[in-house]
């Protein structure tokens, strides 16, 4: 939900773009996806 607030709410709808914050949020999304992929490989999901 935190990623949604920044990436979708603030950036897309409100047009508020802080490039450093945007880069940070994308890194968090990438890590989240990697974590899910790892869980899938382990058969945890």
N, C-alpha and C positions, 0 to 999 in steps of 0.2 A: 504493500500500500504506500510505503514511503517513496518508492521509485515512481509509482503512479502520480503521486502528488506533484513531484518535481517535474518529471519528464512530460507527463500528459497535461496536468493542470496548469502549472506555472509556465512551462515553455510553450506548449501547443496553444492552449486557450488564452492565456494572458499575455503571451509574447515576451515574457521575462526570461532573458537568456544571460546567464553568467557562464562564460565558457569554461572556467575552472571547475565550477560546480557541475556543469554538464559532463565534463570529462570524468569527474569523480563518480557521478551517478552511472555512467556507462560502464565503468570498471566494476561497480557493484553488481550491475545486471549481468555482466560477463561472468563474474565469480558465482553468482546464483545459478546460472545456467550450467556452469562447470560442476557445481555441487550436485545438481540434479542428474546430470549425465553420469557422474561417478556412482551415485546411488542406484541408477538403473543398471550400470555394469555389474554392480555387486548383487543385484537382485533384491535390493531393499524396498523397491517400489513395485 
